[in-house]
Amino acid sequence: MLAPLSWLKEYITITLSPEKLGERLTEVGLGTEKILHENGDTIFELEITPNRPDWLSMLGVAREIAAIENKSVKFPVLQTDLKPKKSTQLLPLKIHPNYKITPRLTGIIINNVKVGPSPKWLQDRLISIGLRPISNIVDITNFVMWELGNPIHSFDYHKIEGSEMWVKQAKGGEEYESVDEISYHLPKGAIIYEDSKKIFDLVGIKGGKNSGTYEDTKAVFIVVEVDDPVLIRKASQALALRSDASAIFERAVNKGGTIDALKRTVDLILQTAGGEIASELIDLKEQDFKPWKLSLRLDRLEFILGIKIPEKEVLTILDKLSLSPKLVKGNVIECTIPTYRNDLQIEEDLIEEVARIYGYNNFPKTMPFGQTPVVTVPYFRDYRKDELVKRLLTAANFSEIYTYSLISDQDLASVGIDSEKVLCVDNPVSKDFEYLRPTLKINLLKALANNKGIAKEINLFELGKVYMGKSLDNITETYHLAGISNTKSYIEVKGLLERLFEEHNIKKNPSDYMEVLEEGVYFEIPYSELFEMTEEPRIFQSIPKYPPVMEDISIELPSETPLGTVMKDIKEQSTLIKEVTLLDQYKNTVTFHIVYQHQEKNLTTEDIKPIREKVIASLEKSFSARIK
């Protein structure tokens, strides 16, 4: 959003420099992206968060500046009472509202207007925020929208067939030509205005060519409505059509501001286009949209923010935000929330208001406190072992799959399992997903069958949960690892599992978990039982307080010496050696990077020297190494 400083100064006296004002606006949440200097004016480019539609207006920004500078806002003087003269002939208009999609529709008819160019001041205002002046009527609706924050639309009254209109939702597919002569097929659910013959407005997004105001327009119907924000956004996205009005509507407009917006619009039309009010005020709504009460407990404020802000200062901040605070009892402040602040619904919203105006930078700087956990948290799962297992299977040309945990009665029967012994879902989405799987075999067999027509070589595995038991009282949830292949032999798969068991120190016979199928080999291993119990539970170690000492050591080794064994030997010489990595290698000369670290003190040169000597002696003895 663009906010010219000259326009803002019409509503508030500003003493801060543009740069300082931009900083303060950003601090309170109204992000200042850029400050431009154009045509002798200063333009603020502001980032408006979705929860603050009131900031999509000059008065909304002015109210924030008022809170920052502790000043009062000068609101536009509304002169009209929206009543026609007794001598005026009224123009009829019957409206069929739909309060579900348009909770409020406020409007009035002005007759005998003269459509033409806007006065220079009005054109300059619109140009300063990047809009193109069109005509006095259209320009006034755009001006008031950006001044007050409520979108306004003007229709040629005489183009509403039969002087009757309906508020409806599109059925989907209707053709609609917008005021800029672009044709659209409307999405289902879009809000529309319709007369006895046609759709004449895509509500909240863009007006229609068949109802716009042009030079020959003599009477206008001015509308300020409140529309369902979700429907506006859905239609806007479906059409890839976004307007200034839709950007405001989809954030939820000020439901209590329609009358003032209409009065401001009528005042300016009568001043610049002439005419006279030719209808009673139209204000269709099922309920009154009035300010609401919201309470703030001072002890709750202190608990949430972690600091104590004096009661007097809290009242001052809330008053500067036009929330009319009153200390009602004890330490409770009651506020009256204006209808343009839809974002203030719960006590925590008021706490945020106090905090941002007080200034987050004014909060005392404190260090986080707490303890580093030293035991495994509940339900912790170390996925590193899973990744090692998957990596080995992938290296053996197996591909991992994920399948549904729910299966059917027929699936169970296909592998000879009685469904009476399997946990059944009370309300399954279909008969195909009725039972919790007790094995991974069913889905792997399905995957093999489904892929036969796509690939000749199929090697699949899954690491997933299976469920044992008939009722929730005795259900056991555990992980299984299963694989299937139509190309590998029994011996190949057995060898793969032998290596898998060996690397994880599992003393089991792979043959106990394997099965020769008609089309290949299948295995299923109780993963949780075998793999997750092979090591003691890991505990968390606190981050060392003391810095490491690092050094590089270069040695010459005989040809074909396994470097992994050398690195392992180096690390075994002391518990203070935390890491050994290969840094460089040239012919028979290799350089290792060694990291020393102590958990409870800083290491000195004297601490490192005997460890280094021990490393060198071991390398010379075990590998005939020569120190470079």
C-alpha positions as CSV (number, residue, x, y, z in Angstrom):
1,M,0.0,0.0,0.0
2,L,1.2,3.5,-0.8
3,A,0.6,6.3,1.7
4,P,1.6,9.8,0.7
5,L,2.8,12.0,3.7
6,S,0.8,15.0,2.3
7,W,-2.4,12.9,2.4
8,L,-1.8,11.6,5.9
9,K,-1.1,15.2,7.2
10,E,-4.7,16.1,6.3
11,Y,-5.8,13.9,9.3
12,I,-2.9,14.3,11.8
13,T,-0.1,16.6,12.7
14,I,3.2,14.7,12.1
15,T,6.4,15.9,13.8
16,L,8.7,12.9,13.3
17,S,11.0,12.8,10.2
18,P,9.9,10.4,7.5
19,E,12.8,8.1,8.3
20,K,12.0,8.0,12.0
21,L,8.3,7.7,11.3
22,G,9.0,4.7,9.1
23,E,11.1,3.0,11.8
24,R,8.4,3.5,14.4
25,L,5.6,2.2,12.1
26,T,7.7,-0.9,11.5
27,E,8.3,-1.3,15.2
28,V,4.5,-1.4,15.9
29,G,3.9,-3.9,13.1
30,L,3.0,-1.6,10.1
31,G,6.1,-2.5,8.1
32,T,7.6,0.3,6.0
33,E,9.2,-1.3,3.0
34,K,10.3,1.8,1.2
35,I,10.2,5.6,1.6
36,L,10.1,7.3,-1.8
37,H,10.4,11.0,-2.6
38,E,8.4,12.0,-5.7
39,N,7.0,15.2,-7.0
40,G,7.8,17.1,-3.8
41,D,6.0,14.5,-1.6
42,T,7.1,11.6,0.5
43,I,5.5,8.3,-0.2
44,F,5.5,5.4,2.3
45,E,5.3,1.9,0.8
46,L,3.7,-0.2,3.6
47,E,3.3,-3.9,4.1
48,I,-0.2,-4.7,5.4
49,T,-0.6,-7.9,7.4
50,P,-3.8,-10.0,6.7
51,N,-5.2,-9.3,10.1
52,R,-5.3,-5.5,9.8
53,P,-7.7,-4.5,7.0
54,D,-8.1,-1.1,8.8
55,W,-4.5,-0.3,7.7
56,L,-5.6,-0.4,4.1
57,S,-6.8,3.2,4.5
58,M,-5.3,6.6,5.1
59,L,-7.3,7.0,8.3
60,G,-6.2,3.6,9.5
61,V,-2.5,4.6,9.1
62,A,-3.2,8.0,10.6
63,R,-4.7,6.3,13.7
64,E,-1.4,4.3,14.1
65,I,0.6,7.5,13.8
66,A,-1.6,9.1,16.4
67,A,-0.9,6.3,18.8
68,I,2.9,6.7,18.1
69,E,3.0,10.5,18.4
70,N,0.2,10.8,21.0
71,K,-1.8,13.1,18.8
72,S,-5.5,13.3,17.8
73,V,-6.9,12.4,14.4
74,K,-8.9,15.0,12.5
75,F,-11.7,13.1,10.8
76,P,-13.4,14.4,7.7
77,V,-16.5,16.4,8.4
78,L,-19.6,14.6,7.3
79,Q,-22.2,17.1,6.2
80,T,-25.1,15.2,4.7
81,D,-27.8,13.5,6.7
82,L,-28.6,11.2,3.8
83,K,-32.2,12.5,3.6
84,P,-33.9,13.6,0.4
85,K,-35.6,17.0,0.2
86,K,-39.3,16.9,0.6
87,S,-39.8,18.3,-2.9
88,T,-37.6,15.7,-4.5
89,Q,-39.2,12.9,-6.6
90,L,-37.9,9.6,-5.2
91,L,-36.6,6.9,-7.5
92,P,-37.7,3.4,-6.6
93,L,-35.4,0.4,-6.1
94,K,-36.4,-3.0,-4.7
95,I,-33.5,-5.1,-3.3
96,H,-33.7,-8.8,-2.4
97,P,-30.8,-9.3,0.1
98,N,-29.0,-12.5,1.0
99,Y,-27.6,-11.9,4.5
100,K,-25.6,-15.2,4.4
101,I,-23.3,-13.9,1.7
102,T,-23.7,-10.1,2.2
103,P,-24.5,-9.4,5.8
104,R,-25.0,-5.7,5.2
105,L,-25.8,-3.6,2.1
106,T,-26.0,0.2,2.5
107,G,-26.8,2.5,-0.3
108,I,-28.6,5.5,-1.7
109,I,-29.6,7.0,-5.1
110,I,-28.5,10.4,-6.3
111,N,-30.3,11.9,-9.3
112,N,-29.4,14.6,-11.8
113,V,-25.6,14.1,-11.5
114,K,-23.2,15.3,-14.2
115,V,-20.4,12.9,-14.9
116,G,-17.1,14.5,-16.0
117,P,-13.5,14.9,-15.0
118,S,-12.6,15.1,-11.3
119,P,-11.1,18.3,-9.8
120,K,-7.3,18.5,-9.8
121,W,-6.9,17.8,-6.0
122,L,-8.8,14.6,-6.4
123,Q,-6.9,13.5,-9.4
124,D,-3.6,14.3,-7.7
125,R,-4.6,12.2,-4.7
126,L,-5.3,9.1,-6.8
127,I,-2.2,9.6,-9.0
128,S,-0.1,9.7,-5.8
129,I,-1.1,6.2,-4.9
130,G,-0.8,4.8,-8.4
131,L,-4.4,5.0,-9.6
132,R,-5.6,6.4,-12.9
133,P,-8.3,9.1,-12.7
134,I,-11.5,8.1,-14.6
135,S,-14.4,10.3,-13.8
136,N,-15.7,12.3,-10.8
137,I,-18.1,9.5,-9.7
138,V,-15.6,6.7,-10.0
139,D,-12.7,8.7,-8.6
140,I,-14.7,9.6,-5.5
141,T,-15.6,6.0,-4.8
142,N,-11.8,5.1,-5.1
143,F,-10.8,8.1,-3.0
144,V,-13.2,7.3,-0.1
145,M,-12.3,3.6,-0.2
146,W,-8.6,4.5,0.4
147,E,-9.5,7.2,2.9
148,L,-11.9,5.3,5.1
149,G,-11.2,1.6,4.2
150,N,-14.7,0.6,3.0
151,P,-15.0,-0.3,-0.7
152,I,-17.7,1.7,-2.5
153,H,-19.3,1.0,-5.9
154,S,-21.5,3.2,-8.1
155,F,-24.0,1.9,-10.6
156,D,-26.0,3.7,-13.3
157,Y,-29.4,3.5,-11.7
158,H,-31.3,3.5,-15.0
159,K,-29.4,0.4,-16.2
160,I,-30.8,-1.7,-13.4
161,E,-33.7,-3.3,-15.2
162,G,-37.1,-3.0,-13.6
163,S,-35.6,-1.1,-10.7
164,E,-35.2,-4.4,-8.9
165,M,-32.0,-6.4,-7.9
166,W,-31.1,-9.6,-6.2
167,V,-28.0,-10.6,-4.2
168,K,-27.1,-14.1,-5.3
169,Q,-24.3,-16.6,-5.9
170,A,-23.2,-17.6,-9.3
171,K,-24.2,-21.1,-10.4
172,G,-20.9,-21.4,-12.3
173,G,-20.1,-20.8,-16.0
174,E,-22.1,-17.6,-16.4
175,E,-20.6,-15.1,-18.9
176,Y,-19.7,-11.7,-17.4
177,E,-18.1,-8.7,-19.1
178,S,-16.4,-6.3,-16.7
179,V,-16.2,-2.6,-16.8
180,D,-12.9,-2.8,-18.6
181,E,-14.5,-4.9,-21.4
182,I,-12.9,-8.2,-20.4
183,S,-15.1,-11.3,-20.5
184,Y,-15.1,-13.9,-17.7
185,H,-16.9,-17.2,-17.0
186,L,-17.9,-16.9,-13.4
187,P,-16.9,-19.6,-10.8
188,K,-19.5,-21.3,-8.8
189,G,-20.3,-19.4,-5.5
190,A,-19.1,-16.0,-6.6
191,I,-21.3,-13.2,-5.2
192,I,-23.2,-11.3,-7.9
193,Y,-25.9,-8.6,-8.3
194,E,-28.6,-9.5,-10.8
195,D,-31.6,-7.6,-12.2
196,S,-34.5,-9.0,-14.0
197,K,-32.5,-9.6,-17.2
198,K,-28.8,-9.8,-16.4
199,I,-25.8,-10.1,-14.0
200,F,-24.6,-6.5,-13.6
201,D,-21.9,-6.8,-10.9
202,L,-19.2,-9.3,-9.7
203,V,-19.5,-8.1,-6.1
204,G,-16.4,-7.1,-4.2
205,I,-14.1,-7.7,-7.2
206,K,-15.0,-5.8,-10.4
207,G,-18.1,-3.9,-11.7
208,G,-19.9,-4.8,-14.9
209,K,-19.8,-2.9,-18.3
210,N,-23.5,-3.1,-18.4
211,S,-24.1,-1.0,-15.2
212,G,-21.1,1.3,-15.0
213,T,-21.2,5.1,-14.8
214,Y,-20.4,6.9,-18.0
215,E,-20.8,10.5,-19.4
216,D,-24.5,9.9,-20.2
217,T,-25.3,8.7,-16.7
218,K,-27.9,10.9,-15.0
219,A,-28.6,8.9,-11.8
220,V,-26.3,6.8,-9.7
221,F,-26.9,4.1,-7.1
222,I,-24.1,4.2,-4.5
223,V,-23.5,1.0,-2.6
224,V,-21.3,0.2,0.5
225,E,-21.6,-3.4,1.3
226,V,-20.2,-6.0,3.7
227,D,-19.4,-9.3,1.9
228,D,-18.3,-12.8,3.0
229,P,-14.5,-12.6,2.8
230,V,-14.1,-16.3,2.0
231,L,-16.4,-16.2,-1.0
232,I,-14.6,-13.0,-2.3
233,R,-11.2,-14.6,-2.0
234,K,-12.3,-17.9,-3.6
235,A,-13.8,-16.1,-6.6
236,S,-10.8,-13.8,-6.9
237,Q,-8.4,-16.8,-6.9
238,A,-10.6,-18.8,-9.4
239,L,-10.6,-15.9,-11.9
240,A,-7.0,-14.9,-11.2
241,L,-8.5,-11.4,-10.8
242,R,-7.5,-9.2,-7.9
243,S,-8.6,-5.7,-7.2
244,D,-8.1,-3.1,-4.5
245,A,-11.7,-3.8,-3.3
246,S,-11.1,-7.6,-3.2
247,A,-7.9,-7.1,-1.2
248,I,-9.9,-5.3,1.5
249,F,-13.0,-7.5,1.4
250,E,-11.1,-10.7,1.8
251,R,-9.6,-9.4,5.0
252,A,-13.1,-8.5,6.4
253,V,-14.2,-4.9,6.2
254,N,-15.5,-2.6,8.9
255,K,-19.1,-3.7,9.3
256,G,-20.0,-0.6,11.3
257,G,-18.5,1.9,8.9
258,T,-20.8,1.7,5.9
259,I,-23.0,4.7,6.9
260,D,-20.0,7.0,7.3
261,A,-18.4,5.8,4.1
262,L,-21.7,6.5,2.3
263,K,-22.0,9.9,3.8
264,R,-18.5,10.9,2.8
265,T,-19.1,9.6,-0.8
266,V,-22.4,11.5,-1.1
267,D,-20.8,14.7,0.2
268,L,-18.1,14.6,-2.4
269,I,-20.5,13.6,-5.3
270,L,-22.8,16.5,-4.5
271,Q,-19.8,18.9,-4.4
272,T,-18.2,17.7,-7.6
273,A,-21.0,16.2,-9.7
274,G,-24.0,18.0,-8.4
275,G,-27.4,16.2,-8.2
276,E,-29.7,15.5,-5.3
277,I,-30.5,12.6,-3.0
278,A,-33.4,10.7,-4.6
279,S,-34.1,7.9,-2.2
280,E,-34.3,7.1,1.4
281,L,-31.3,5.6,3.0
282,I,-31.1,1.8,2.2
283,D,-29.4,-0.2,5.0
284,L,-30.2,-3.9,4.8
285,K,-28.9,-6.0,7.6
286,E,-30.2,-8.7,10.0
287,Q,-28.3,-7.4,13.0
288,D,-26.7,-4.2,14.3
289,F,-22.9,-4.0,14.0
290,K,-21.9,-2.2,17.1
291,P,-18.6,-2.0,19.1
292,W,-18.1,-4.8,21.6
293,K,-16.6,-5.1,25.1
294,L,-13.3,-6.8,25.8
295,S,-11.5,-7.1,29.2
296,L,-7.8,-7.1,30.1
297,R,-6.5,-8.4,33.4
298,L,-3.3,-6.6,34.5
299,D,-1.9,-9.7,36.2
300,R,-2.5,-11.6,33.0
301,L,-0.7,-8.9,31.0
302,E,2.3,-9.2,33.3
303,F,2.3,-13.0,33.1
304,I,2.3,-13.1,29.3
305,L,4.8,-10.3,28.7
306,G,7.1,-11.1,31.6
307,I,7.4,-7.5,32.6
308,K,5.2,-5.1,34.7
309,I,3.9,-2.1,32.9
310,P,2.4,0.5,35.2
311,E,-1.4,0.6,35.2
312,K,-1.5,4.3,34.1
313,E,0.7,3.6,31.1
314,V,-1.4,0.6,30.0
315,L,-4.6,2.9,30.2
316,T,-2.7,5.6,28.2
317,I,-1.7,3.1,25.5
318,L,-5.2,1.7,25.1
319,D,-6.7,5.2,25.0
320,K,-4.3,6.2,22.3
321,L,-5.6,3.3,20.3
322,S,-9.1,4.6,20.6
323,L,-10.2,1.5,22.7
324,S,-11.9,3.6,25.4
325,P,-10.3,1.8,28.4
326,K,-11.9,1.9,31.9
327,L,-10.7,0.4,35.1
328,V,-13.8,-1.4,36.2
329,K,-12.8,-3.5,39.2
330,G,-9.6,-4.6,40.9
331,N,-7.0,-4.9,38.2
332,V,-9.4,-5.4,35.2
333,I,-9.6,-2.9,32.3
334,E,-12.6,-3.0,30.1
335,C,-12.2,-1.7,26.5
336,T,-14.8,-0.9,23.9
337,I,-13.6,-2.2,20.6
338,P,-14.5,-0.2,17.4
339,T,-16.0,-2.1,14.6
340,Y,-12.9,-1.4,12.4
341,R,-10.8,-3.6,14.7
342,N,-12.0,-7.1,13.7
343,D,-8.6,-8.4,14.9
344,L,-9.4,-7.7,18.6
345,Q,-11.4,-10.7,19.8
346,I,-9.7,-12.1,22.9
347,E,-7.7,-10.9,25.9
348,E,-4.4,-11.8,24.3
349,D,-5.1,-9.5,21.4
350,L,-5.3,-6.6,23.8
351,I,-2.0,-7.7,25.4
352,E,-0.4,-7.6,22.0
353,E,-1.7,-4.1,21.4
354,V,-0.1,-2.9,24.7
355,A,3.2,-4.7,24.0
356,R,3.7,-3.3,20.4
357,I,2.9,0.3,21.4
358,Y,4.9,0.1,24.6
359,G,7.7,-1.1,22.3
360,Y,9.3,-4.5,22.1
361,N,12.7,-2.8,22.1
362,N,11.9,-1.4,25.5
363,F,11.6,-4.9,27.0
364,P,14.6,-5.8,29.2
365,K,17.1,-8.1,27.6
366,T,17.3,-11.4,29.3
367,M,19.0,-14.7,28.6
368,P,16.9,-17.8,28.1
369,F,16.9,-20.1,31.1
370,G,16.4,-23.8,31.5
371,Q,18.3,-27.1,31.5
372,T,19.6,-29.1,28.6
373,P,17.7,-32.5,28.6
374,V,19.9,-35.4,29.7
375,V,17.3,-38.2,29.2
376,T,15.4,-39.2,26.1
377,V,12.1,-37.4,25.7
378,P,8.9,-39.6,25.6
379,Y,8.2,-41.1,22.2
380,F,11.6,-40.1,20.9
381,R,12.7,-42.1,17.8
382,D,16.2,-42.0,16.5
383,Y,15.8,-42.2,12.7
384,R,19.6,-42.5,12.1
385,K,19.4,-46.3,12.4
386,D,16.4,-46.4,10.1
387,E,18.4,-44.4,7.5
388,L,21.4,-46.8,7.7
389,V,19.1,-49.8,7.1
390,K,17.4,-48.1,4.2
391,R,20.7,-47.1,2.7
392,L,21.9,-50.7,2.6
393,L,18.7,-51.9,1.0
394,T,18.8,-49.1,-1.5
395,A,22.4,-49.9,-2.4
396,A,21.2,-53.5,-3.1
397,N,18.8,-52.1,-5.7
398,F,15.7,-52.1,-3.6
399,S,13.2,-49.2,-3.8
400,E,11.3,-48.0,-0.7
401,I,7.5,-47.7,-0.8
402,Y,4.9,-46.5,1.7
403,T,1.5,-48.2,1.8
404,Y,-1.8,-47.8,3.7
405,S,-2.1,-49.3,7.1
406,L,-5.7,-50.2,6.4
407,I,-6.7,-53.2,4.4
408,S,-9.8,-55.2,3.5
409,D,-11.3,-58.6,4.5
410,Q,-10.3,-60.0,1.1
411,D,-6.7,-58.8,1.6
412,L,-6.5,-60.8,4.9
413,A,-8.0,-63.9,3.3
414,S,-5.5,-63.7,0.4
415,V,-2.6,-64.5,2.9
416,G,-4.6,-66.8,5.1
417,I,-5.4,-64.5,8.0
418,D,-8.7,-64.7,9.8
419,S,-10.3,-61.3,10.0
420,E,-11.8,-62.2,13.4
421,K,-8.3,-62.0,14.9
422,V,-7.5,-58.6,13.5
423,L,-8.5,-55.1,14.8
424,C,-11.4,-53.7,12.8
425,V,-12.2,-50.0,12.4
426,D,-15.7,-49.0,13.7
427,N,-16.5,-46.5,10.9
428,P,-14.3,-47.4,7.9
429,V,-14.4,-45.1,4.9
430,S,-15.0,-48.1,2.7
431,K,-14.8,-51.9,2.8
432,D,-11.3,-51.7,1.3
433,F,-9.9,-50.0,4.4
434,E,-11.6,-51.8,7.3
435,Y,-8.8,-53.6,9.2
436,L,-5.4,-52.6,10.6
437,R,-2.7,-54.6,8.9
438,P,-1.0,-57.3,10.9
439,T,1.7,-57.8,8.3
440,L,3.4,-55.8,5.4
441,K,3.1,-58.8,3.1
442,I,-0.3,-57.9,1.7
443,N,0.6,-54.5,0.3
444,L,4.0,-55.7,-1.0
445,L,2.4,-58.5,-2.9
446,K,-0.1,-55.9,-4.4
447,A,2.8,-53.6,-5.3
448,L,4.6,-56.5,-7.0
449,A,1.5,-57.3,-9.0
450,N,0.8,-53.7,-9.9
451,N,4.3,-53.1,-11.2
452,K,4.8,-56.2,-13.3
453,G,3.4,-54.6,-16.4
454,I,5.7,-51.5,-15.9
455,A,9.1,-53.0,-15.0
456,K,10.8,-56.4,-15.4
457,E,13.0,-56.1,-12.3
458,I,11.1,-55.3,-9.2
459,N,12.8,-55.0,-5.8
460,L,10.7,-53.3,-3.1
461,F,10.9,-52.8,0.7
462,E,8.9,-51.1,3.4
463,L,9.6,-50.1,6.9
464,G,6.3,-49.5,8.5
465,K,3.9,-50.2,11.4
466,V,1.9,-53.4,11.9
467,Y,-0.8,-53.9,14.5
468,M,-1.3,-57.1,16.6
469,G,-4.4,-57.8,18.7
470,K,-8.2,-58.0,18.5
471,S,-9.2,-55.0,20.6
472,L,-7.8,-51.6,21.7
473,D,-7.2,-53.1,25.2
474,N,-4.4,-55.4,23.9
475,I,-3.3,-53.9,20.6
476,T,0.4,-53.8,20.0
477,E,1.9,-51.3,17.6
478,T,5.3,-52.3,16.2
479,Y,7.6,-51.7,13.2
480,H,8.3,-54.4,10.7
481,L,10.9,-54.4,7.8
482,A,9.8,-56.3,4.8
483,G,11.0,-56.7,1.2
484,I,10.0,-58.5,-2.0
485,S,12.0,-59.3,-5.2
486,N,11.2,-61.1,-8.4
487,T,14.8,-61.0,-9.7
488,K,17.0,-61.8,-6.7
489,S,17.6,-65.4,-5.6
490,Y,17.1,-66.8,-2.2
491,I,20.9,-66.8,-1.6
492,E,21.3,-63.2,-2.6
493,V,18.5,-62.0,-0.3
494,K,19.9,-64.2,2.5
495,G,23.3,-62.7,2.0
496,L,21.8,-59.2,2.1
497,L,20.1,-59.9,5.4
498,E,23.2,-61.5,6.9
499,R,25.2,-58.3,6.2
500,L,22.3,-56.3,7.7
501,F,22.3,-58.4,10.9
502,E,26.1,-58.4,11.2
503,E,26.3,-54.6,10.9
504,H,23.8,-54.2,13.7
505,N,25.2,-57.0,15.9
506,I,22.0,-59.1,15.6
507,K,22.6,-62.8,16.4
508,K,19.7,-64.2,14.3
509,N,19.4,-66.5,11.3
510,P,18.1,-64.7,8.3
511,S,16.5,-67.9,7.0
512,D,14.0,-67.6,9.9
513,Y,12.5,-64.5,8.2
514,M,12.5,-65.6,4.6
515,E,10.0,-67.1,2.2
516,V,10.3,-68.3,-1.4
517,L,7.3,-67.3,-3.4
518,E,6.0,-68.4,-6.7
519,E,7.4,-65.2,-8.3
520,G,10.4,-64.4,-6.2
521,V,11.6,-64.0,-2.6
522,Y,9.9,-62.3,0.4
523,F,11.2,-61.4,3.9
524,E,9.6,-59.7,6.9
525,I,11.6,-58.9,10.0
526,P,10.2,-57.7,13.4
527,Y,12.2,-54.5,13.2
528,S,11.3,-53.0,16.6
529,E,12.2,-56.3,18.3
530,L,15.6,-56.9,16.7
531,F,17.0,-53.5,15.6
532,E,15.8,-51.1,18.3
533,M,17.0,-53.3,21.2
534,T,20.6,-53.8,19.9
535,E,21.9,-50.7,21.7
536,E,21.4,-49.0,25.1
537,P,19.0,-46.1,24.8
538,R,20.9,-42.9,23.8
539,I,21.0,-40.0,26.2
540,F,21.4,-36.4,25.2
541,Q,24.8,-34.8,25.9
542,S,25.0,-31.1,26.8
543,I,26.8,-28.8,24.4
544,P,30.4,-28.3,25.5
545,K,31.1,-25.0,27.3
546,Y,34.8,-25.0,26.3
547,P,36.2,-24.5,22.9
548,P,38.0,-27.3,21.0
549,V,41.7,-27.4,20.1
550,M,42.4,-28.4,16.5
551,E,45.6,-29.5,14.8
552,D,46.7,-31.2,11.6
553,I,49.1,-34.1,11.4
554,S,50.9,-35.3,8.3
555,I,52.3,-38.8,8.0
556,E,53.8,-41.0,5.3
557,L,52.2,-44.5,5.1
558,P,53.1,-47.7,3.2
559,S,51.1,-48.1,0.0
560,E,47.5,-49.5,0.3
561,T,47.3,-48.8,4.0
562,P,43.5,-48.6,4.9
563,L,43.0,-45.0,6.0
564,G,39.8,-45.8,7.9
565,T,41.8,-48.2,10.2
566,V,44.4,-45.5,10.7
567,M,41.8,-42.9,11.7
568,K,40.1,-45.3,14.1
569,D,43.5,-46.0,15.7
570,I,44.1,-42.3,16.2
571,K,40.8,-41.7,17.9
572,E,41.3,-44.7,20.2
573,Q,44.4,-43.1,21.8
574,S,42.4,-40.7,24.0
575,T,38.8,-39.9,25.0
576,L,39.7,-36.2,24.4
577,I,40.0,-36.8,20.7
578,K,36.5,-36.1,19.5
579,E,36.9,-36.2,15.7
580,V,39.4,-37.3,13.1
581,T,39.0,-36.5,9.5
582,L,41.0,-36.9,6.3
583,L,42.2,-33.4,5.3
584,D,44.5,-34.2,2.3
585,Q,46.3,-37.0,0.5
586,Y,49.2,-36.9,-2.0
587,K,50.8,-40.2,-3.0
588,N,51.8,-42.0,0.3
589,T,51.5,-38.8,2.4
590,V,48.2,-38.1,4.2
591,T,47.1,-35.3,6.5
592,F,44.6,-35.8,9.2
593,H,42.6,-33.1,11.0
594,I,42.3,-33.9,14.8
595,V,39.8,-32.2,17.2
596,Y,40.5,-32.3,20.9
597,Q,37.9,-31.2,23.4
598,H,37.2,-31.5,27.2
599,Q,33.8,-31.2,28.7
600,E,34.9,-29.4,31.9
601,K,37.9,-27.2,31.1
602,N,40.0,-25.5,28.4
603,L,42.8,-27.7,27.0
604,T,46.3,-26.4,27.0
605,T,49.4,-27.2,25.0
606,E,50.6,-29.3,27.9
607,D,47.4,-31.3,27.9
608,I,47.7,-32.0,24.2
609,K,51.4,-32.9,24.1
610,P,51.3,-36.4,25.7
611,I,48.2,-37.4,23.6
612,R,50.0,-36.4,20.4
613,E,53.1,-38.4,21.4
614,K,50.9,-41.4,22.1
615,V,49.2,-41.0,18.7
616,I,52.5,-40.8,16.9
617,A,54.0,-43.8,18.7
618,S,50.9,-45.9,17.9
619,L,51.0,-45.0,14.2
620,E,54.7,-45.8,14.0
621,K,54.2,-49.1,15.7
622,S,51.0,-50.2,14.0
623,F,51.4,-48.9,10.5
624,S,55.2,-48.2,10.1
625,A,54.2,-44.5,9.7
626,R,56.8,-41.7,9.3
627,I,55.9,-38.3,10.7
628,K,56.5,-35.5,8.1
